[in-house]
Amino acid sequence: MDFKLRRVHAVLAVHETGSALAAAARIHMSQPAVTAAVSALERDLSAILFTRSNTGMTATGAGRIFCARGAAAVAHLKAAEAMIRARRNPAAQGPAPVLHRLIGEGQLRALSAVIEAGGFSSAARRLGLSQPSVYRAAKELAALCGLPLWESRGASVVPTPEARELARLGRLCFAELASAVDELREHEGVTDGRLNIGALPLARSQWLPDALAAILK
């Protein structure tokens, strides 16, 4: 599922403030835009996140589950913002923006794809997008950060340390949101899902297959 980060920010703001109006003032969106973002995310998740009344909006059980994961996801974006603020030159480039709310999911996915593929053309093929659109998204992200995120060396692209860290935190953000979907399905009584197992090379080639076979048996 491809999450729109703007919708996640809107849902979290409503959860924290208790109303779309207060949320709009907090994240600098219009009230109709906040309301639309919440409704769109509810449709995407097939879950009701808030009960509405004339006194405000209160998170449902599903809403509390999503907001816990959503807050963890945004924490990774805030960590990225702190990293960027620490490494850019405020005197030369002006104050850093509120990066964690301005960064887009397309920009993060473009950056990760460029790093993994080693170039814009390969990244575009991996994402199923045009090369100019991937380049534009990555360039917009670099401008937003106020830092160079890659060096061009012929046909290849070499990411900076800041780019690698930003991409890592972006992947962690999306992983939290993916876990929110699994937890919401479990909340509805559906217990299937994906289990990711990290392993060192020796365990991966010897111990892990035996352990998984024993568990499945």
N, C-alpha and C positions, 0 to 999 in steps of 0.2 A: 504494500500500500504506500503510495506517495503522499506524504503529509505536506500540507501548506503551513509553513511555520507561522505565518500571520494569523491563521486560524487558531493555532495552539496558543499563541500569546493572548488572543482574545478570550479564549476559554479560561485560561489561568487568571486573567484580570477579573473576569466575572466571578470566578470562585473566590478570589481574594477580597473583592469589594462588595459582592452581594447584589450587584445590579449592572445592567448594560450601560446605564448613564454614567455611573462612577467609573466603570471599566474604561469607557471611551475617553474620559478625561485623563486617566492614568497612562494609557498607551497612545494617546494622541490620534485616535480614530473617531469617526462620527458614530453616534449611537446606532443608526441603521446599519452601518458597516459591521459593528460588533455583533449585533443581533444576527445579521446574515452569516457572519463567520461561524458563530456558534451553531446555527442551524445546519450549515453546510457540513461541519465536522460531525454533527450528530447523524446526518444522512450517510456520510462516509463510513462511520463506525457502526451504523445500524443500532444505535443505542441512544437513549434519552439521558443527557448529562445533567440537566437541571429541571427542577419543577418551577414553573412560572406562577407568580401571583401578583396582586397589586402592591405588595410590599417588597417585591424583589425576586431574585432568583437564588434557589438553594440547590446545591449539588445533590444528585441522587447517589445511590451506591456505585453505579457505573461512573458517575462523574467524579467521585472521590478517587476511584481507582485510576481513572485516566489522569486526573490532575496530579496525583502523586508521581506518576511516571513522567508526565509533562514537565513538572517542576525539575525533575532530575535531568531531563533532556535540555532544558533551558540553562541549567547550571553549567553544562558543558559549553554552551555558547557564551555564557558569562566568563568562563575560564579562558575561552579564546579571546574575548574582548580584553581581559586583563593582560594576557600575553602580548597582544598587539600594542596596548597602551605602554607596556614596559619597554618595548623594542623600537618604537617609532620615535622620531625627534619632534616633540611638540613645538619647540621654538621655530623650527624650520618649516613645519607642515601644518601648524595650527592644532587646535584641540581634536582629539579622537572622537568620532561619533559614538552614539549608543549602538555599538556594533551588534550586540546580541538581539536587538529588535529590528535592525535594518538588513541583516544578512538574509539572503534567500536560499531556499532549498536547492534551486537550480544552480546557483553559484557554487554551493558546496559539492554537489554531485559532479559538476564540471571539473572542479579542482581535483577531486579524488580520481576521476577518470583520467585526467591529464597526467597525474603522478603515476598511476598504475600503468598507463599505456605508453608513457614516454613521449607523447606528442599530441598535438591538437587533432590531427586527422584521424589517428588511431582512436583517440578518445571519442571523437564524434561517431565513428562506426560502432564503438562499444555502446554508446548511449542511444544510437538510432537517431542522431540529430545531424544538422549540417555543421561543417567545420567553422563557418563564421559565427554561428550562434554559440558554439562552445567557447570559441575564443573571446567573444563579446562578454559572456557570463564570467569567465575567468578574469578578464581585464577589468570589468566592473567591480569584482571582488577585490582585486589589488588596489584599485582606486579608493574603494571604501576603507580598506585597511590603512592606506597611506604607506604601504611597504611593497617592495618588489617581491613577487611570489615565485618567480622562475627566471632562469637565464636561458636564452636560446643559443644552442650550439649546433649549427647546421640545421638538419631536419629534426633534431631531437630537442627536448625541453628538460632542463635540470631544475627541479624544485628547490627553493631555499628551505632552510630549517624551519622558518616560520610557516611556510606553506605546508610542510609535512605535519607540523603540530596542529595547524588549523584543520587540515583534512582528517587527522586522527580524532580530534574533538568533534568534528562534524559527524563522523561515523558513529561515535559513541552516542551522540544526540539522537540519530536515527535508530540506533539499536534500542534505546530506551522507549522510543515511540512504538517500535515493533513489538516490544515486550508488553506495552500497554494493550495492544490488540489481542495478544495471547491471553492476558489476564482478564480482559473483558469477555472473551469467549469462554474462559473457565467460569467466570461469574454467571454466565448464562447456561452453564452445565455442559459445555463442549470442552473436552479435555484433550483434543488432539492439538498438535502444534509442532514446532521445530525445536530441537535441542542442539545447541552448539557446544561442542566439546573441544577444549584446547589441550594440546598435548605436545610434549617435546618429541624429537625424531625417534628416539629409542622406544618410547612408550607407544608411539604411533605405529611403529612397524611390528612390535612384538606383543606388548602387554595389552594394549587397548583393544585390538581385535578379539583376543581371547576373553577379555572381560565383557565386551559387548555381546559376544556369542553366548556366554554363560547367562547373562541377564535376560536376553531374549528367549533362551531355552526355558 
